[in-house]
Amino acid sequence: YNATPTNTQLTQSYTGNGIEFNGSTSRASVPAGPSRPFDFDADEPFTVSFWARLDPNFQRDIGTFISIGRINSTIPTPFWIGYQANVEGFIETLSFNALRLQVSDGSSISYLDHQVGLNDGVWRHFAVTRDLTDTLNIYVSGVSVASTPDITTGSTANPSLPLTIGHNDNLNSRTLAGTLDEIGQGGGGQ
């Protein structure tokens, strides 16, 4: 899949060239349509991974710093990975420095959070998985840091939503200041 970048630039990354986001107007997206990234069948094992480095000089008191997913304000978001500060007005409020995986089938939502400080300019590898036992997992630099049972029973597919990267379309102030690289998905959770 080819994402369309807006106000981003290629920059040196941990593995070669990454996409740098400026913290205000940068984004990348894959248009809506059938058979898109991060559409998973019910109980299908998956792995989504990426490298990330956040800008240590960018200060924000509220907002999403990493956002990869299909975002929607009127229905549960089918798939989302985010690193965010305390966001008021959401059903669940995360404390500062929480990495979240969210999976929804339209009627049930599974959340998995992990507290981790990332605003230090260090490259880290992240992987989120759903394994054969229907367990959601978060790995940071190869280490399992959190897991929870997935309560969803249906598909995360929603062809009407684009995949957005580095920007949460529902919350315009939630943008990434940093660099992402090697965003990918595969079958078979770890």
Salt bridges, closest charged atoms under 4 A:
ASP39 OD1 - ARG70 NE 3.06
GLU92 OE1 - ARG100 NH2 3.37
ASP113 OD1 - ARG100 NE 2.70
ASP120 OD2 - ARG124 NH2 2.78
ASP150 OD2 - ARG130 NH1 2.71
ASP169 OD1 - ARG27 NH1 2.64
ASP169 OD1 - HIS167 ND1 3.15
